[in-house]
């Protein structure tokens, strides 16, 4: 892992959870990086799989089939299947790697070595159109 790489976690209904890799793509990774104030130029993603260095999630999976166009400011602006609706296992959780902090970045990243956290309450995010 490099310093700007980790499992993506979102905060919804006072609980942290992850995003499943089903239909996750580079557009979604760019939105995650942008929302963290990190460069989207090097945005990439993969699944947790059995990589021990990522660590165990222990939490719930909040989102599946995230549908971002790539220009959104936050994943709360992207469509999805609905909160908590998924058919994924923890080894399908998304890991995103981003570039260095953007010059205009104001986002503070929690010092969790294996988790990229989008610290926003996404309760009002809409479902897929």
N, C-alpha and C positions, 0 to 999 in steps of 0.2 A: 504494500500500500504506500501511496505517497501522501503528503500532508493534505491535499485537497481531494481525497478519495474516501468514500465510505458508503455505508448503507443509507438510503434515503428514508427519513422518518418525518411524518407529518403529525400535527397535533389537532385532534378533533374530539369534541365532546369531552374535554378534560382528560384525554388519553392519547398517548403516543402510539403510533402504528406505522407500518411500512407500506410500500407500494410493490405490487406484483409485476413481474416482467412481461406478462401477456400483452402483446402489442406495444410495449414500451419501445421507443426509438430515439434517434438522435435529436429530434425536435423536442421531445420530453426532457432529455438530458440538458439541452441548452436552457430550457426554462428553469430547471432546478438550479443550474449554475448561476444564471442571471439573478434569480431571487436571493441567492446567497452573496451577491456582489462579486462573484468570481468570473473570470473570463470564459466566454462561451466558445472561443476559438478552438480550444482543445477538449471540449466536452465529449465525453465518451461514457459508455455504460456496459455493464455485464450483470450476470446474476450472481448471487452469493454462492450457489452451488454447495460444494463441500469445503470451501476455503476456510480453514480454521482461523486465519489471521483476521477475518472479518468479525469473528465472535458470534455468539448466539443472540438471536433477536429476543426471544422470550415474550414478545409482544404480539399484538394482533396485526393482521394485514388489513389496512383500511381501504386501499384502492387497487383496482384492476382495470386494465384497458384504458389507461390514461390517454387522452386524445388532445395533445397540444399541437399548435401549428408551428411553434418555435419562436414566435415573436411576443408571446405573453410575458407579463412581468412576474407572474406567480402561477403555480399549479392550480390555485383556486380559480383561475380564469379558464381552465381546461375542462373538457368533458371527461366523463368516466361512467362506469357501470352503476355507481351508487355507493355510498359509504358502507363498508363492511360486506359488500356483495362480491364474492370471489370464489374461485375453485382452485386456489393456489396453496402450495405448501411453503414452509419457511425457506426452503432451498431455492425458491423462485423469487425471492426478494431482490429488488434492484439495488445495485451498487453503481454510483456515478463518480466519475473523476472529472475535475474541472481545472482550468488554468489558474494562473495567479490572480490575486485580487485586482479587480478593475480599478482604475485611478479614481473613479467617482464613487467607489464602494463606501457605503455607510453601514452595512450589515455586520453584526457581530456574530461570529460563529462560536457556538459552545465548544469548549475544549474536550470533546469526546473523540478519542483516537480512531474509532472505527465507524463513526456515524456522522453523516452530513444531515443536519437537522434544519428543516424549514420551519422556523419557529413562528408560525402564524396560526391563528384559530381559523380553520377553513370550514367552519360550520355552515356558512352561507353559500358555499360553492355549489353551483348547479350541476345537474347530471348531464350526460351526453345529450345533444340535441336529437 
